[in-house]
């Protein structure tokens, strides 16, 4: 199978050390600029318009990225003042997100803030305070339980290998309502895993306890069965590794009804940021599962760890392969959807570098930043650069990262508050800013794009320095 992205086989994490340092220094400037100018009474900053952060109400899912950027930049630069800035803002503003019952975004908001702060405490990067550790742990435990409470059962799949032959399935439903399973949630369920590590259950009537690891795993299996395509059916659009944005269920009986999309072009094309959430989510969970013994896994979930891992490995490989082979341009950057209706006007867009300034369809650099991390994590899980299986994915991720860590994607102008340029939020709704003289959105940033570029850079920096591996879960 031919590659779309032209993987640089010479790349190692240390090859990008100068680039990551530049990213961190620019991030520190941007973080301070946003903090100086943003009025919190306006809500949460979401994306830039003419280089200045603005808000866009849908759900409050980006505030954790704002303060998480401060924490990550401070971590990378060993800048205690930046870490303190993120810490102060987290303590002052993030508690409502812990108890927010209306969103599926807890793993975004609260692991980006409380999770990073707890990680720095445990890495001894901050002065240790026992009560501080308790406060962060309690916030994460409560957040994981609140997210797990958004639970709906689905038809079991005892004969389906894509769901590990589980006799029970279910999902954490999106903000759209109990009928709706989003692909995005594959990266937010990780907070259930940390809450489970902290020994926290979700308590129901009659003092019944729901196991948070079990709910996380069943969500991943349900996602695998219903909204990841595996290329093994006669379905016309069953492309191996493709993901649908949304699956909808009949809440009268839990039966799956249809695939759908909110931010993509169609239910049967690949909205690339959704694909990236799945790539990163499944790969990270595999790293986490390595730390759980088979007996403990079985006790918590009622399922064979080996069977579940097999499903997660398949999903991680398939989604990452789909990215590498099918949806990127030559430099590893992807357009917002591989079925976007005007892509054909770019000719064979996979055979040339992405053009964020074209007149037909926007690229989505935020999808590429998230995907790069998924590629690297899957590669590391498979053995890293010393393994034939792992090397391909690691170097694919590093290739994408190298592109994003430089112009025209890295925002180097002091007056622009964003860090990663050419990010897309909701192109079907035309929410993204189109500059004067352009036909499509370009030149703007988003908080999730900035955060995930920083997270990618910290991961690569720590690999280069052989420092503590960047992970969401506890040792």
C-alpha positions as CSV (number, residue, x, y, z in Angstrom):
1,X,0.0,0.0,0.0
2,X,1.4,3.4,-1.0
3,X,1.8,6.1,1.6
4,X,0.2,9.5,1.4
5,X,2.5,11.1,4.0
6,X,6.2,11.1,3.0
7,X,7.7,9.7,6.2
8,X,11.3,10.9,7.0
9,X,13.1,7.7,8.0
10,X,15.9,9.6,9.5
11,X,13.9,11.4,12.1
12,X,14.4,10.9,15.9
13,X,13.0,12.9,18.7
14,X,16.3,14.7,19.2
15,X,16.1,15.9,15.6
16,X,13.3,18.2,16.7
17,X,14.8,19.6,19.9
18,X,15.5,23.0,18.5
19,X,12.0,23.1,17.1
20,X,10.3,22.1,20.4
21,X,12.3,24.8,22.2
22,X,11.0,27.4,19.8
23,X,7.4,26.1,20.3
24,X,7.8,26.4,24.1
25,X,9.1,30.0,24.0
26,X,6.4,31.1,21.7
27,X,3.8,29.4,23.8
28,X,4.9,31.2,26.9
29,X,4.4,34.6,25.1
30,X,1.0,33.6,23.8
31,X,-0.2,32.2,27.2
32,X,0.7,35.5,29.0
33,X,-0.9,37.6,26.2
34,X,-4.2,35.8,26.4
35,X,-4.2,35.9,30.2
36,X,-3.6,39.6,30.2
37,X,-6.4,40.4,27.8
38,X,-9.1,37.8,28.3
39,X,-12.2,38.9,30.3
40,X,-13.5,35.7,32.0
41,X,-17.0,37.2,32.2
42,X,-17.2,36.6,28.4
43,X,-16.9,32.8,28.9
44,X,-14.1,30.7,27.5
45,X,-11.8,31.6,24.6
46,X,-12.3,29.2,21.8
47,X,-10.6,30.4,18.6
48,X,-8.9,33.5,17.1
49,X,-10.4,36.1,14.8
50,X,-7.8,38.2,13.1
51,X,-5.3,36.8,15.6
52,X,-7.2,37.6,18.8
53,X,-9.0,35.0,20.8
54,X,-12.8,35.1,20.8
55,X,-15.5,32.9,22.2
56,X,-18.1,30.8,20.5
57,X,-20.8,29.2,22.7
58,X,-21.6,25.5,22.1
59,X,-20.3,23.8,25.1
60,X,-17.6,25.0,27.6
61,X,-14.9,22.5,26.6
62,X,-11.8,24.7,26.0
63,X,-11.1,26.5,29.3
64,X,-8.9,23.6,30.5
65,X,-6.8,23.9,27.4
66,X,-6.2,27.6,28.2
67,X,-4.8,27.0,31.6
68,X,-3.3,23.7,30.5
69,X,-1.1,25.5,28.0
70,X,0.3,27.6,30.8
71,X,1.1,24.5,32.8
72,X,2.7,22.6,29.9
73,X,4.7,25.6,28.8
74,X,5.9,26.1,32.3
75,X,6.7,22.4,32.6
76,X,8.8,22.4,29.3
77,X,10.7,25.6,30.2
78,X,11.0,24.9,33.9
79,X,9.3,28.2,34.5
80,X,7.7,28.1,37.9
81,X,5.8,31.4,37.3
82,X,4.0,29.9,34.3
83,X,3.1,26.8,36.2
84,X,1.8,29.0,39.1
85,X,-0.3,31.0,36.6
86,X,-1.9,27.8,35.4
87,X,-2.4,26.6,38.9
88,X,-4.0,29.8,40.2
89,X,-6.4,29.9,37.2
90,X,-7.3,26.3,37.6
91,X,-8.1,26.7,41.3
92,X,-10.1,29.9,40.6
93,X,-12.1,28.8,37.5
94,X,-12.1,25.1,36.9
95,X,-14.2,23.6,39.7
96,X,-17.5,24.1,37.8
97,X,-16.1,21.9,35.0
98,X,-15.6,19.1,37.6
99,X,-19.3,18.9,38.3
100,X,-20.6,19.8,34.8
101,X,-23.1,17.1,34.1
102,X,-24.0,18.4,30.6
103,X,-20.8,17.6,28.6
104,X,-18.6,14.6,27.5
105,X,-15.5,16.7,27.8
106,X,-14.2,16.0,31.3
107,X,-11.0,14.4,30.1
108,X,-10.2,17.5,28.1
109,X,-10.9,20.2,30.7
110,X,-9.9,18.5,33.9
111,X,-6.9,16.3,32.9
112,X,-5.4,19.3,31.1
113,X,-5.5,21.2,34.4
114,X,-5.9,19.1,37.5
115,X,-4.3,16.1,35.8
116,X,-1.2,18.0,34.7
117,X,-0.8,19.6,38.1
118,X,-1.1,16.2,39.8
119,X,1.5,14.8,37.4
120,X,3.9,17.6,38.2
121,X,3.5,16.9,41.9
122,X,4.3,13.3,41.5
123,X,7.2,14.0,39.2
124,X,8.5,16.3,42.0
125,X,8.5,19.2,39.6
126,X,6.6,21.3,42.1
127,X,7.0,21.7,45.8
128,X,5.1,18.8,47.4
129,X,2.0,19.6,49.5
130,X,-0.1,16.7,50.7
131,X,-3.3,18.7,50.7
132,X,-2.7,19.9,47.2
133,X,-2.3,16.3,46.0
134,X,-5.6,15.5,47.8
135,X,-7.4,18.4,46.1
136,X,-6.3,17.5,42.6
137,X,-7.0,13.8,43.1
138,X,-10.5,14.6,44.5
139,X,-11.2,16.9,41.5
140,X,-10.2,14.2,39.0
141,X,-12.1,11.4,40.9
142,X,-15.3,13.5,41.0
143,X,-14.9,14.5,37.3
144,X,-14.4,10.9,36.2
145,X,-17.6,9.9,38.1
146,X,-19.6,12.8,36.7
147,X,-18.6,11.9,33.1
148,X,-19.3,8.2,33.8
149,X,-22.9,9.2,34.9
150,X,-23.7,10.1,31.3
151,X,-24.3,6.4,30.6
152,X,-26.5,4.6,28.2
153,X,-26.6,0.9,27.5
154,X,-26.4,-0.5,24.0
155,X,-27.2,-3.9,22.4
156,X,-24.6,-6.4,23.5
157,X,-22.3,-8.0,20.9
158,X,-21.5,-11.5,22.1
159,X,-20.6,-12.7,18.6
160,X,-18.7,-9.6,17.5
161,X,-14.9,-9.6,17.7
162,X,-14.9,-5.8,17.2
163,X,-16.5,-5.6,20.7
164,X,-14.4,-8.3,22.3
165,X,-17.5,-10.6,22.3
166,X,-18.8,-8.6,25.3
167,X,-22.2,-9.5,26.6
168,X,-22.8,-5.9,27.7
169,X,-22.1,-2.6,25.9
170,X,-22.7,1.1,26.5
171,X,-21.4,4.5,26.0
172,X,-20.9,7.9,27.5
173,X,-23.3,10.1,25.6
174,X,-22.4,13.4,24.1
175,X,-23.9,16.8,24.9
176,X,-26.4,16.1,22.1
177,X,-28.3,13.8,24.4
178,X,-28.6,10.1,25.4
179,X,-29.0,8.9,21.8
180,X,-25.6,10.3,20.8
181,X,-22.2,8.6,20.8
182,X,-19.3,10.9,19.7
183,X,-15.9,9.8,18.4
184,X,-14.3,12.7,20.4
185,X,-15.1,10.9,23.7
186,X,-12.4,8.3,23.0
187,X,-9.9,10.8,24.3
188,X,-12.0,12.0,27.2
189,X,-12.8,8.6,28.8
190,X,-9.2,8.5,30.0
191,X,-10.3,10.5,33.1
192,X,-12.4,7.5,34.1
193,X,-9.2,5.5,34.2
194,X,-7.4,7.9,36.5
195,X,-10.5,8.1,38.8
196,X,-10.5,4.3,38.9
197,X,-6.8,4.3,39.8
198,X,-7.6,6.6,42.6
199,X,-10.1,4.0,43.9
200,X,-13.3,6.0,43.1
201,X,-16.6,4.4,41.9
202,X,-19.8,6.0,40.7
203,X,-22.5,5.4,43.3
204,X,-26.1,4.9,42.3
205,X,-29.4,4.3,44.2
206,X,-29.3,1.5,46.7
207,X,-25.6,2.1,47.2
208,X,-24.8,0.3,43.9
209,X,-21.3,1.0,42.6
210,X,-20.5,1.4,39.0
211,X,-16.8,0.5,38.1
212,X,-15.3,3.4,36.1
213,X,-12.7,1.3,34.3
214,X,-15.5,-1.0,33.1
215,X,-17.5,2.0,31.7
216,X,-14.4,3.3,30.0
217,X,-13.7,0.0,28.4
218,X,-17.3,-0.7,27.3
219,X,-17.4,2.8,25.8
220,X,-14.3,1.9,23.7
221,X,-15.7,-1.4,22.6
222,X,-19.0,0.3,21.6
223,X,-17.1,2.9,19.7
224,X,-15.2,0.1,17.9
225,X,-18.4,-1.7,17.0
226,X,-20.5,1.2,15.7
227,X,-18.5,4.2,14.6
228,X,-15.0,2.9,13.6
229,X,-15.1,1.2,10.2
230,X,-13.0,-1.9,9.9
231,X,-13.1,-2.6,6.1
232,X,-14.5,-6.1,6.5
233,X,-18.1,-5.7,5.3
234,X,-19.9,-5.0,2.0
235,X,-20.8,-1.5,3.2
236,X,-20.0,0.9,0.3
237,X,-18.0,3.3,2.5
238,X,-16.4,0.7,4.8
239,X,-12.9,2.0,4.5
240,X,-10.5,0.4,7.0
241,X,-9.8,2.9,9.8
242,X,-12.4,5.5,8.8
243,X,-14.4,6.9,11.7
244,X,-17.8,8.5,11.8
245,X,-18.3,11.5,14.0
246,X,-21.4,10.3,15.7
247,X,-23.5,7.1,16.2
248,X,-27.2,7.4,17.1
249,X,-29.2,4.9,19.1
250,X,-32.9,4.2,19.7
251,X,-33.3,4.9,23.4
252,X,-36.4,2.8,23.6
253,X,-34.4,-0.4,23.2
254,X,-30.7,0.6,22.9
255,X,-30.5,-0.5,19.2
256,X,-28.0,1.3,16.9
257,X,-29.8,3.3,14.3
258,X,-27.4,5.4,12.2
259,X,-24.1,7.1,11.8
260,X,-24.2,10.9,11.7
261,X,-21.9,13.9,11.9
262,X,-21.9,17.4,13.4
263,X,-18.6,18.9,12.2
264,X,-17.7,16.6,9.3
265,X,-19.0,16.6,5.7
266,X,-20.9,13.3,5.9
267,X,-21.4,10.2,8.1
268,X,-19.5,8.2,5.5
269,X,-16.4,10.4,4.9
270,X,-13.6,11.0,7.4
271,X,-13.9,14.1,9.5
272,X,-10.2,14.2,10.3
273,X,-10.2,15.6,13.8
274,X,-12.6,12.9,14.8
275,X,-10.2,10.3,13.3
276,X,-7.4,12.0,15.3
277,X,-9.3,11.7,18.6
278,X,-9.7,8.0,18.0
279,X,-6.0,7.5,17.0
280,X,-4.8,9.2,20.2
281,X,-7.5,7.8,22.4
282,X,-7.0,4.2,21.6
283,X,-3.2,4.4,21.6
284,X,-3.2,6.1,25.0
285,X,-5.5,3.6,26.5
286,X,-3.2,0.8,25.3
287,X,-0.3,2.5,27.2
288,X,-2.6,2.6,30.3
289,X,-3.7,-1.0,30.0
290,X,-0.1,-2.2,30.2
291,X,0.0,-1.0,33.8
292,X,-3.0,-3.2,34.8
293,X,-2.7,-6.8,35.7
294,X,-4.9,-9.3,33.9
295,X,-6.6,-10.4,37.1
296,X,-7.4,-6.8,38.2
297,X,-8.6,-6.0,34.7
298,X,-11.0,-8.9,34.7
299,X,-12.2,-8.1,38.2
300,X,-13.0,-4.5,37.2
301,X,-14.5,-5.1,33.8
302,X,-15.6,-8.7,33.7
303,X,-13.7,-9.0,30.5
304,X,-10.5,-10.7,29.3
305,X,-7.7,-8.1,29.2
306,X,-6.2,-9.9,26.2
307,X,-9.4,-9.8,24.3
308,X,-10.0,-6.1,25.0
309,X,-6.3,-5.2,24.2
310,X,-6.7,-7.0,20.8
311,X,-9.7,-4.8,19.9
312,X,-7.9,-1.6,21.0
313,X,-4.8,-2.5,19.1
314,X,-6.8,-3.2,16.0
315,X,-8.5,0.2,16.3
316,X,-5.3,2.1,17.0
317,X,-3.5,0.5,14.0
318,X,-6.5,0.9,11.6
319,X,-7.1,4.5,12.4
320,X,-3.4,5.4,12.3
321,X,-3.0,3.5,9.0
322,X,-6.0,5.3,7.6
323,X,-4.4,8.6,8.5
324,X,-1.0,7.7,7.0
325,X,-2.4,6.2,3.8
326,X,-5.6,7.9,3.0
327,X,-6.3,11.3,4.5
328,X,-3.0,13.4,4.6
329,X,-1.1,15.4,2.2
330,X,2.5,14.7,1.5
331,X,3.8,16.6,4.5
332,X,1.4,14.9,7.0
333,X,-1.1,17.7,7.3
334,X,-4.7,16.9,6.6
335,X,-7.6,18.8,5.2
336,X,-10.7,19.0,7.5
337,X,-12.5,16.1,5.9
338,X,-11.4,13.6,3.2
339,X,-14.8,13.8,1.5
340,X,-14.9,17.6,1.4
341,X,-16.8,18.4,-1.8
342,X,-14.2,20.8,-3.3
343,X,-11.1,18.8,-2.6
344,X,-11.1,17.5,-6.2
345,X,-10.4,21.0,-7.4
346,X,-6.9,20.7,-5.8
347,X,-6.0,17.8,-8.0
348,X,-4.3,14.9,-6.4
349,X,-3.9,16.6,-3.0
350,X,-2.3,13.6,-1.4
351,X,0.7,13.8,-3.8
352,X,1.7,17.4,-2.7
353,X,2.2,19.3,0.5
354,X,-1.0,20.8,2.1
355,X,-1.9,24.3,1.0
356,X,-3.6,26.2,3.9
357,X,-4.2,29.2,1.6
358,X,-6.0,27.4,-1.2
359,X,-9.4,28.7,-2.4
360,X,-11.4,25.5,-2.0
361,X,-11.2,23.6,1.3
362,X,-9.4,24.4,4.6
363,X,-6.7,22.3,6.2
364,X,-7.1,21.4,9.9
365,X,-3.8,21.6,11.6
366,X,-5.4,20.8,15.0
367,X,-6.4,17.4,13.6
368,X,-2.8,16.8,12.5
369,X,-1.4,17.8,15.9
370,X,-3.6,15.3,17.7
371,X,-3.0,12.6,15.1
372,X,0.8,13.0,15.4
373,X,0.6,12.3,19.1
374,X,-1.5,9.2,18.4
375,X,1.0,8.0,15.8
376,X,3.9,8.4,18.2
377,X,2.2,6.8,21.1
378,X,1.1,3.8,19.1
379,X,4.7,3.5,17.8
380,X,6.1,3.6,21.3
381,X,3.6,1.0,22.5
382,X,4.7,-1.3,19.7
383,X,8.4,-1.0,20.6
384,X,9.5,2.5,19.4
385,X,12.3,3.2,17.0
386,X,14.0,-0.1,17.9
387,X,11.1,-2.0,16.6
388,X,10.1,-2.4,12.9
389,X,6.4,-2.2,13.8
390,X,6.8,0.8,16.1
391,X,9.4,2.8,14.1
392,X,7.0,3.4,11.2
393,X,4.4,5.1,13.4
394,X,6.9,7.0,15.5
395,X,8.6,8.5,12.4
396,X,5.3,9.3,10.8
397,X,4.3,11.2,13.9
398,X,7.6,13.0,14.0
399,X,7.3,13.9,10.3
400,X,3.9,15.5,11.0
401,X,5.3,17.3,14.1
402,X,8.2,18.7,12.1
403,X,5.8,20.3,9.6
404,X,3.6,21.8,12.4
405,X,6.6,23.1,14.4
406,X,7.5,25.5,11.6
407,X,5.9,28.1,9.3
408,X,3.3,28.3,7.9
409,X,1.8,26.4,10.8
410,X,3.7,27.8,13.8
411,X,2.5,31.3,14.7
412,X,5.6,33.4,15.1
413,X,4.1,36.9,15.1
414,X,4.0,38.4,18.5
415,X,0.6,40.1,17.8
416,X,-1.1,36.8,17.1
417,X,-2.4,35.2,20.2
418,X,-2.6,31.7,18.7
419,X,0.2,29.1,18.6
420,X,-0.9,26.7,15.9
421,X,-2.2,28.4,12.7
422,X,-4.8,27.0,10.3
423,X,-7.0,25.2,12.8
424,X,-10.7,24.5,12.0
425,X,-13.6,24.3,14.4
426,X,-16.9,23.9,12.5
427,X,-16.6,24.4,8.8
428,X,-20.1,23.2,7.9
429,X,-21.6,25.9,10.1
430,X,-19.1,28.4,8.8
431,X,-18.0,29.4,12.3
432,X,-14.3,29.7,11.3
433,X,-13.0,33.1,10.4
434,X,-12.3,33.7,6.7
435,X,-9.8,36.5,6.2
436,X,-10.4,39.2,3.7
437,X,-9.4,38.1,0.2
438,X,-9.6,34.4,1.1
439,X,-12.3,31.9,0.1
440,X,-11.8,29.5,3.1
441,X,-10.7,29.8,6.7
442,X,-7.0,30.1,7.3
443,X,-4.4,31.8,9.5
444,X,-6.4,31.3,12.8
445,X,-5.9,29.2,15.9
446,X,-7.9,27.3,18.5
447,X,-7.2,26.5,22.1
448,X,-7.4,22.7,21.5
449,X,-5.0,23.1,18.6
450,X,-2.5,25.1,20.7
451,X,-2.8,22.7,23.6
452,X,-2.3,19.6,21.6
453,X,0.7,21.1,19.7
454,X,2.2,21.9,23.1
455,X,1.4,18.4,24.4
456,X,3.0,16.9,21.3
457,X,6.1,19.0,21.8
458,X,6.4,18.0,25.5
459,X,6.1,14.3,24.6
460,X,8.8,14.6,21.9
461,X,11.1,16.7,24.2
462,X,10.8,14.1,27.0
463,X,11.6,11.3,24.5
464,X,14.6,13.2,23.3
465,X,15.9,13.9,26.8
466,X,14.9,10.4,28.1
467,X,12.9,12.1,30.7
468,X,9.7,10.8,32.4
469,X,7.3,9.6,29.7
470,X,4.4,12.0,29.3
471,X,1.2,10.1,30.2
472,X,-2.3,10.8,31.6
473,X,-2.4,8.0,34.1
474,X,-0.7,7.5,37.5
475,X,2.4,5.3,38.0
